[in-house]
Structure formats: structure tokens, C-alpha cells
């Protein structure tokens, strides 16, 4: 709301004013990695339109890579899942928790990050994780909402178990 809205409810005057809420802090893993998440005193704008131009896909790759590193820390139990909760929608966050419990991620490493901007306010990417000779693909979609980038799609594609047939 740009200006207060006034009306009456059951004969009582009501005035609605948009709250001036501070933005949530950027997790340590993302700090300094994402210029478009800079605070108001920093030179980079928050506008998702800053991901663009000739280096737009590189900036998208940095965003996906930074989020993937934070997620790896959760999977490896080096970071509390609650620290990423504000950067993920509920379904993605629950899936991250499930993967952290279902698989031992110790020794897993980020092998590659690929990403591109698919819309003004959306970035999609894939991350390759390697662990003990196995390769996992992590798929991410981040959308700019509420003044920050938010993971709206998260999925892990695991290789088939050793000895299983793939159709």
C-alpha cells in the first residue's frame, strides 16, 4: 500500500497502514555471493532485473550455486535447516529435510552448476553432486518474491541403485 486506507467497520473507523518490515538477513553462505540481494546501503539494487544483459546467465548461475551450497550444508548437517527456511517455499523446505534424513551426504561435493534466467523474476538451474562414484542431479527454480529470491522447486534425481535395471 502506498498510502493508508481508511474505512469503517461496524461503525468504527479503521485505518490500514502497510507495515515497514525489515528484510530477513541473508544466510552466511549467500552473503557476498548475490549482489541482487544487497541491502539498502549497498550499491547493488534488489530488483531482479539486475540479472540480465550479457552476464545474466552467469549471475543466475551464481545465485543457484550459492543456494545449492547452503542446501548442501543442510544435507550434510553442517547448517540448521531453519536457516534456509525463509529462502524456500514450504514444499521445497520439507523435501530438503526429507533428503537430509534419507541419505548420508557426507563427502558429497558440488561438481557443476548450470542455470539460466527463464523470466524476469525466475531462474532455473541444475547442480551436479558427486559422492562415492555416484552422481546426483539437483534441480532448482528460484522466483523473486517479497523482496528476495525464494526456492519454489527443489528436487533430487538419484542414480538407480547398483545392479538395478533401467528401462
C-alpha positions as CSV (number, residue, x, y, z in Angstrom):
1,X,0.0,0.0,0.0
2,X,1.4,3.4,-0.9
3,X,-0.9,5.3,1.4
4,X,-3.1,4.5,4.4
5,X,-6.6,3.1,3.6
6,X,-9.4,4.3,5.8
7,X,-12.9,2.8,6.1
8,X,-15.4,2.0,8.8
9,X,-16.1,-1.5,10.2
10,X,-19.3,-1.9,12.3
11,X,-19.4,1.9,12.7
12,X,-15.8,2.1,14.0
13,X,-13.1,3.9,12.0
14,X,-10.4,1.6,10.7
15,X,-7.1,2.8,9.1
16,X,-4.8,0.3,7.4
17,X,-1.1,1.2,7.0
18,X,1.4,-1.0,5.3
19,X,4.0,-2.2,7.9
20,X,7.6,-1.2,7.4
21,X,9.0,-4.7,7.9
22,X,12.8,-5.2,7.7
23,X,14.0,-7.8,5.2
24,X,15.4,-11.0,6.6
25,X,19.2,-11.3,6.8
26,X,21.0,-13.1,4.0
27,X,22.4,-16.5,5.2
28,X,26.2,-16.6,5.5
29,X,26.5,-18.9,2.5
30,X,24.7,-16.3,0.3
31,X,26.4,-13.2,1.8
32,X,28.6,-11.5,-0.7
33,X,27.6,-14.0,-3.4
34,X,24.4,-12.4,-4.5
35,X,24.7,-8.7,-5.5
36,X,20.9,-8.5,-6.2
37,X,20.3,-9.4,-2.5
38,X,22.3,-6.4,-1.3
39,X,20.9,-4.3,1.5
40,X,19.7,-0.7,1.0
41,X,23.2,0.7,2.0
42,X,25.0,-1.4,-0.6
43,X,25.4,-0.3,-4.2
44,X,23.5,-3.2,-5.9
45,X,19.7,-3.0,-6.3
46,X,17.3,-5.7,-5.2
47,X,15.5,-5.6,-8.5
48,X,15.5,-9.0,-10.3
49,X,16.0,-7.0,-13.5
50,X,19.7,-6.8,-12.4
51,X,20.0,-10.4,-13.7
52,X,20.3,-9.7,-17.3
53,X,22.5,-8.5,-20.1
54,X,25.4,-10.4,-21.3
55,X,26.3,-11.8,-17.9
56,X,22.7,-12.7,-16.9
57,X,23.2,-16.4,-17.0
58,X,26.4,-16.1,-15.0
59,X,24.6,-14.2,-12.3
60,X,21.8,-16.8,-12.4
61,X,24.5,-19.5,-12.0
62,X,26.0,-17.7,-9.0
63,X,22.5,-17.5,-7.4
64,X,21.8,-21.2,-7.9
65,X,25.3,-22.1,-6.8
66,X,25.1,-20.1,-3.6
67,X,21.7,-21.6,-2.8
68,X,23.0,-25.1,-3.6
69,X,26.0,-24.6,-1.3
70,X,23.7,-23.6,1.6
71,X,21.4,-26.6,0.8
72,X,24.5,-28.9,0.8
73,X,25.4,-27.7,4.3
74,X,21.9,-28.6,5.4
75,X,22.1,-32.1,3.8
76,X,25.5,-32.7,5.5
77,X,24.1,-31.5,8.8
78,X,26.6,-28.6,9.0
79,X,23.8,-26.0,8.9
80,X,20.4,-25.9,10.6
81,X,17.5,-26.4,8.2
82,X,15.8,-23.4,9.8
83,X,18.4,-21.1,8.4
84,X,17.2,-21.7,4.9
85,X,13.5,-21.8,5.7
86,X,13.0,-18.2,4.8
87,X,14.6,-18.8,1.4
88,X,12.4,-21.8,0.4
89,X,8.7,-22.4,0.0
90,X,7.2,-24.9,2.4
91,X,7.1,-27.9,0.0
92,X,10.8,-27.4,-1.1
93,X,11.9,-27.0,2.5
94,X,10.1,-30.2,3.6
95,X,11.7,-32.0,0.6
96,X,15.1,-30.8,1.7
97,X,14.5,-32.1,5.2
98,X,13.4,-35.4,3.8
99,X,16.5,-35.8,1.7
100,X,18.8,-34.8,4.6
101,X,17.3,-37.7,6.6
102,X,17.0,-40.3,3.8
103,X,20.6,-40.2,2.5
104,X,24.1,-39.9,4.1
105,X,25.5,-36.9,2.2
106,X,28.9,-36.9,3.9
107,X,31.7,-36.5,1.3
108,X,29.3,-35.2,-1.4
109,X,30.7,-32.3,-3.4
110,X,29.2,-29.8,-5.9
111,X,30.6,-30.8,-9.3
112,X,28.9,-28.3,-11.6
113,X,26.2,-25.6,-11.6
114,X,24.1,-24.7,-14.6
115,X,21.5,-22.0,-14.6
116,X,19.6,-19.5,-16.7
117,X,17.1,-16.8,-16.3
118,X,13.7,-18.0,-17.6
119,X,11.6,-15.0,-16.8
120,X,12.1,-11.5,-15.3
121,X,11.5,-13.0,-11.8
122,X,12.5,-16.6,-12.3
123,X,15.8,-18.5,-12.5
124,X,16.1,-22.3,-13.1
125,X,19.2,-24.4,-12.6
126,X,20.7,-27.8,-12.1
127,X,23.5,-28.8,-9.8
128,X,25.6,-31.9,-10.2
129,X,26.6,-33.6,-6.9
130,X,29.2,-36.3,-6.8
131,X,29.5,-38.8,-3.9
132,X,31.5,-42.0,-3.8
133,X,31.3,-42.6,-7.5
134,X,27.6,-41.7,-7.8
135,X,26.2,-38.6,-9.4
136,X,23.1,-36.8,-8.3
137,X,21.2,-34.0,-10.1
138,X,19.6,-31.3,-8.0
139,X,17.0,-29.2,-9.8
140,X,16.1,-25.7,-8.5
141,X,13.7,-22.9,-9.5
142,X,14.1,-19.6,-7.7
143,X,11.5,-16.9,-8.0
144,X,11.8,-13.3,-6.9
145,X,9.0,-12.7,-4.3
146,X,8.6,-10.5,-1.3
147,X,11.9,-8.7,-1.9
148,X,14.0,-11.8,-2.0
149,X,14.8,-14.9,-4.1
150,X,12.8,-17.9,-3.0
151,X,13.3,-21.6,-3.9
152,X,9.9,-22.7,-5.3
153,X,11.0,-26.0,-6.9
154,X,13.6,-28.4,-5.5
155,X,14.1,-32.0,-6.5
156,X,17.0,-34.5,-6.3
157,X,17.3,-37.1,-9.1
158,X,19.3,-40.0,-7.8
159,X,21.0,-42.7,-9.9
160,X,19.5,-46.1,-9.9
161,X,20.7,-48.5,-7.2
162,X,23.7,-50.6,-8.3
163,X,22.6,-53.7,-10.1
164,X,19.1,-52.4,-10.9
165,X,17.8,-52.4,-14.4
166,X,16.9,-49.1,-16.0
167,X,14.2,-49.3,-18.7
